[in-house]
């Protein structure tokens, strides 16, 4: 499939035949790209989860602030229940 080919003298001169440039086979390159893509996706997923949790916390804080401005009663209880429901929407994500 992939075979190593000898570089011409001109290619060695242009690309630095002194060993300064590392060459990879297509398979090595494909393997490295696959690993890099997986790492990027992992970071993207974890970042998205964190952003959702931050937004969820901000929403719960907002509801709690409304509850704090009300007199004690059913409305306050309902608002606090809603705030907890927002925070506990996906308990496994909560830290």
Buried (B, 14 or more C-beta within 10 A) or exposed (E): EEEEEEEEEEEEEEEEEEEEEEEEEEEEEEEEEEEEEEEEEEEEEEEEEEEEBEEBBEBBEEBBEBBEEEEEEEEBEEBBEBBEEBBEBEEEEEE
